[in-house]
Amino acid sequence: MSGSATCKLCGRPIVWGVTPRNANLCVDPNPRPQGGYVLEATGVKDGRVQFAVRRALPADPPGKRWACHLDTCPQRRGRAG
């Protein structure tokens, strides 16, 4: 599962990527200097760009970092679980 979508809780745009351990992770679509993840396009499938997601390293430039949407979703903040 990769590409653009919307959050089911808040309706904001998100981008899905796949982590090195093959788990799906949703991130906000716009880079954030303090974001903890880096997206790397890996190809196109069914007309959608596929992304690999990895944790950001200190050497990664601020403009190439993204935040996990689970950390920024206004509807998820304050919810248990």
PyMOL CGO cylinders between C-alpha atoms (Angstrom):
from pymol import cmd
from pymol.cgo import CYLINDER

trace = [
    CYLINDER, 0.00, 0.00, 0.00, 1.69, 3.20, -1.13, 0.3, 1, 1, 1, 1, 1, 1,
    CYLINDER, 1.69, 3.20, -1.13, 0.72, 6.53, -2.54, 0.3, 1, 1, 1, 1, 1, 1,
    CYLINDER, 0.72, 6.53, -2.54, -1.66, 9.32, -1.63, 0.3, 1, 1, 1, 1, 1, 1,
    CYLINDER, -1.66, 9.32, -1.63, -4.81, 8.92, 0.46, 0.3, 1, 1, 1, 1, 1, 1,
    CYLINDER, -4.81, 8.92, 0.46, -6.75, 10.73, 3.17, 0.3, 1, 1, 1, 1, 1, 1,
    CYLINDER, -6.75, 10.73, 3.17, -6.84, 10.07, 6.91, 0.3, 1, 1, 1, 1, 1, 1,
    CYLINDER, -6.84, 10.07, 6.91, -10.07, 8.35, 7.97, 0.3, 1, 1, 1, 1, 1, 1,
    CYLINDER, -10.07, 8.35, 7.97, -10.11, 10.30, 11.24, 0.3, 1, 1, 1, 1, 1, 1,
    CYLINDER, -10.11, 10.30, 11.24, -9.38, 13.89, 10.18, 0.3, 1, 1, 1, 1, 1, 1,
    CYLINDER, -9.38, 13.89, 10.18, -9.74, 13.85, 6.37, 0.3, 1, 1, 1, 1, 1, 1,
    CYLINDER, -9.74, 13.85, 6.37, -6.31, 15.39, 5.79, 0.3, 1, 1, 1, 1, 1, 1,
    CYLINDER, -6.31, 15.39, 5.79, -4.07, 14.11, 2.98, 0.3, 1, 1, 1, 1, 1, 1,
    CYLINDER, -4.07, 14.11, 2.98, -1.53, 11.42, 3.86, 0.3, 1, 1, 1, 1, 1, 1,
    CYLINDER, -1.53, 11.42, 3.86, 1.09, 9.42, 1.99, 0.3, 1, 1, 1, 1, 1, 1,
    CYLINDER, 1.09, 9.42, 1.99, 1.57, 5.71, 2.61, 0.3, 1, 1, 1, 1, 1, 1,
    CYLINDER, 1.57, 5.71, 2.61, 4.98, 4.13, 2.54, 0.3, 1, 1, 1, 1, 1, 1,
    CYLINDER, 4.98, 4.13, 2.54, 6.52, 0.78, 3.47, 0.3, 1, 1, 1, 1, 1, 1,
    CYLINDER, 6.52, 0.78, 3.47, 9.18, 0.52, 6.17, 0.3, 1, 1, 1, 1, 1, 1,
    CYLINDER, 9.18, 0.52, 6.17, 12.29, -1.69, 5.92, 0.3, 1, 1, 1, 1, 1, 1,
    CYLINDER, 12.29, -1.69, 5.92, 10.40, -4.27, 8.02, 0.3, 1, 1, 1, 1, 1, 1,
    CYLINDER, 10.40, -4.27, 8.02, 7.56, -4.28, 5.46, 0.3, 1, 1, 1, 1, 1, 1,
    CYLINDER, 7.56, -4.28, 5.46, 5.06, -2.40, 7.64, 0.3, 1, 1, 1, 1, 1, 1,
    CYLINDER, 5.06, -2.40, 7.64, 2.80, 0.34, 6.25, 0.3, 1, 1, 1, 1, 1, 1,
    CYLINDER, 2.80, 0.34, 6.25, 3.37, 3.84, 7.65, 0.3, 1, 1, 1, 1, 1, 1,
    CYLINDER, 3.37, 3.84, 7.65, 1.37, 6.99, 6.91, 0.3, 1, 1, 1, 1, 1, 1,
    CYLINDER, 1.37, 6.99, 6.91, 3.17, 10.33, 6.82, 0.3, 1, 1, 1, 1, 1, 1,
    CYLINDER, 3.17, 10.33, 6.82, 2.06, 13.90, 6.25, 0.3, 1, 1, 1, 1, 1, 1,
    CYLINDER, 2.06, 13.90, 6.25, 2.47, 14.88, 2.57, 0.3, 1, 1, 1, 1, 1, 1,
    CYLINDER, 2.47, 14.88, 2.57, 4.63, 17.95, 3.20, 0.3, 1, 1, 1, 1, 1, 1,
    CYLINDER, 4.63, 17.95, 3.20, 8.19, 17.77, 4.55, 0.3, 1, 1, 1, 1, 1, 1,
    CYLINDER, 8.19, 17.77, 4.55, 8.90, 19.07, 8.07, 0.3, 1, 1, 1, 1, 1, 1,
    CYLINDER, 8.90, 19.07, 8.07, 12.41, 20.03, 9.23, 0.3, 1, 1, 1, 1, 1, 1,
    CYLINDER, 12.41, 20.03, 9.23, 11.93, 18.08, 12.49, 0.3, 1, 1, 1, 1, 1, 1,
    CYLINDER, 11.93, 18.08, 12.49, 10.26, 15.07, 10.84, 0.3, 1, 1, 1, 1, 1, 1,
    CYLINDER, 10.26, 15.07, 10.84, 11.58, 11.69, 11.83, 0.3, 1, 1, 1, 1, 1, 1,
    CYLINDER, 11.58, 11.69, 11.83, 11.21, 9.84, 8.52, 0.3, 1, 1, 1, 1, 1, 1,
    CYLINDER, 11.21, 9.84, 8.52, 12.67, 9.94, 5.01, 0.3, 1, 1, 1, 1, 1, 1,
    CYLINDER, 12.67, 9.94, 5.01, 10.70, 8.83, 1.93, 0.3, 1, 1, 1, 1, 1, 1,
    CYLINDER, 10.70, 8.83, 1.93, 12.44, 7.23, -1.02, 0.3, 1, 1, 1, 1, 1, 1,
    CYLINDER, 12.44, 7.23, -1.02, 10.46, 6.62, -4.21, 0.3, 1, 1, 1, 1, 1, 1,
    CYLINDER, 10.46, 6.62, -4.21, 10.93, 3.02, -5.32, 0.3, 1, 1, 1, 1, 1, 1,
    CYLINDER, 10.93, 3.02, -5.32, 8.81, 2.90, -8.47, 0.3, 1, 1, 1, 1, 1, 1,
    CYLINDER, 8.81, 2.90, -8.47, 5.24, 3.06, -9.75, 0.3, 1, 1, 1, 1, 1, 1,
    CYLINDER, 5.24, 3.06, -9.75, 2.54, 0.41, -9.34, 0.3, 1, 1, 1, 1, 1, 1,
    CYLINDER, 2.54, 0.41, -9.34, -1.04, 0.74, -10.62, 0.3, 1, 1, 1, 1, 1, 1,
    CYLINDER, -1.04, 0.74, -10.62, -0.30, 4.37, -11.48, 0.3, 1, 1, 1, 1, 1, 1,
    CYLINDER, -0.30, 4.37, -11.48, 0.73, 5.22, -7.91, 0.3, 1, 1, 1, 1, 1, 1,
    CYLINDER, 0.73, 5.22, -7.91, 4.22, 6.13, -6.73, 0.3, 1, 1, 1, 1, 1, 1,
    CYLINDER, 4.22, 6.13, -6.73, 5.59, 3.56, -4.30, 0.3, 1, 1, 1, 1, 1, 1,
    CYLINDER, 5.59, 3.56, -4.30, 7.65, 4.82, -1.33, 0.3, 1, 1, 1, 1, 1, 1,
    CYLINDER, 7.65, 4.82, -1.33, 10.07, 3.19, 1.06, 0.3, 1, 1, 1, 1, 1, 1,
    CYLINDER, 10.07, 3.19, 1.06, 10.12, 4.85, 4.49, 0.3, 1, 1, 1, 1, 1, 1,
    CYLINDER, 10.12, 4.85, 4.49, 13.07, 4.85, 6.86, 0.3, 1, 1, 1, 1, 1, 1,
    CYLINDER, 13.07, 4.85, 6.86, 13.97, 6.68, 10.04, 0.3, 1, 1, 1, 1, 1, 1,
    CYLINDER, 13.97, 6.68, 10.04, 15.79, 9.95, 9.39, 0.3, 1, 1, 1, 1, 1, 1,
    CYLINDER, 15.79, 9.95, 9.39, 19.51, 10.12, 10.08, 0.3, 1, 1, 1, 1, 1, 1,
    CYLINDER, 19.51, 10.12, 10.08, 21.34, 13.23, 11.36, 0.3, 1, 1, 1, 1, 1, 1,
    CYLINDER, 21.34, 13.23, 11.36, 22.94, 13.65, 7.91, 0.3, 1, 1, 1, 1, 1, 1,
    CYLINDER, 22.94, 13.65, 7.91, 19.56, 13.81, 6.11, 0.3, 1, 1, 1, 1, 1, 1,
    CYLINDER, 19.56, 13.81, 6.11, 18.71, 17.38, 5.06, 0.3, 1, 1, 1, 1, 1, 1,
    CYLINDER, 18.71, 17.38, 5.06, 15.77, 19.04, 6.90, 0.3, 1, 1, 1, 1, 1, 1,
    CYLINDER, 15.77, 19.04, 6.90, 13.83, 19.51, 3.63, 0.3, 1, 1, 1, 1, 1, 1,
    CYLINDER, 13.83, 19.51, 3.63, 13.76, 15.76, 3.06, 0.3, 1, 1, 1, 1, 1, 1,
    CYLINDER, 13.76, 15.76, 3.06, 12.10, 14.71, 6.33, 0.3, 1, 1, 1, 1, 1, 1,
    CYLINDER, 12.10, 14.71, 6.33, 8.48, 13.82, 6.95, 0.3, 1, 1, 1, 1, 1, 1,
    CYLINDER, 8.48, 13.82, 6.95, 6.38, 13.43, 10.11, 0.3, 1, 1, 1, 1, 1, 1,
    CYLINDER, 6.38, 13.43, 10.11, 4.34, 10.33, 10.86, 0.3, 1, 1, 1, 1, 1, 1,
    CYLINDER, 4.34, 10.33, 10.86, 0.68, 11.33, 10.52, 0.3, 1, 1, 1, 1, 1, 1,
    CYLINDER, 0.68, 11.33, 10.52, -0.22, 9.31, 13.62, 0.3, 1, 1, 1, 1, 1, 1,
    CYLINDER, -0.22, 9.31, 13.62, 1.81, 11.89, 15.58, 0.3, 1, 1, 1, 1, 1, 1,
    CYLINDER, 1.81, 11.89, 15.58, 0.21, 14.95, 13.95, 0.3, 1, 1, 1, 1, 1, 1,
    CYLINDER, 0.21, 14.95, 13.95, -3.42, 13.92, 13.36, 0.3, 1, 1, 1, 1, 1, 1,
    CYLINDER, -3.42, 13.92, 13.36, -5.64, 16.39, 15.26, 0.3, 1, 1, 1, 1, 1, 1,
    CYLINDER, -5.64, 16.39, 15.26, -8.33, 13.73, 15.76, 0.3, 1, 1, 1, 1, 1, 1,
    CYLINDER, -8.33, 13.73, 15.76, -5.91, 11.13, 17.12, 0.3, 1, 1, 1, 1, 1, 1,
    CYLINDER, -5.91, 11.13, 17.12, -4.11, 13.36, 19.64, 0.3, 1, 1, 1, 1, 1, 1,
    CYLINDER, -4.11, 13.36, 19.64, -5.43, 12.74, 23.10, 0.3, 1, 1, 1, 1, 1, 1,
    CYLINDER, -5.43, 12.74, 23.10, -7.04, 9.41, 22.16, 0.3, 1, 1, 1, 1, 1, 1,
    CYLINDER, -7.04, 9.41, 22.16, -6.01, 6.26, 23.93, 0.3, 1, 1, 1, 1, 1, 1,
    CYLINDER, -6.01, 6.26, 23.93, -4.54, 3.48, 21.84, 0.3, 1, 1, 1, 1, 1, 1,
]
cmd.load_cgo(trace, "trace")
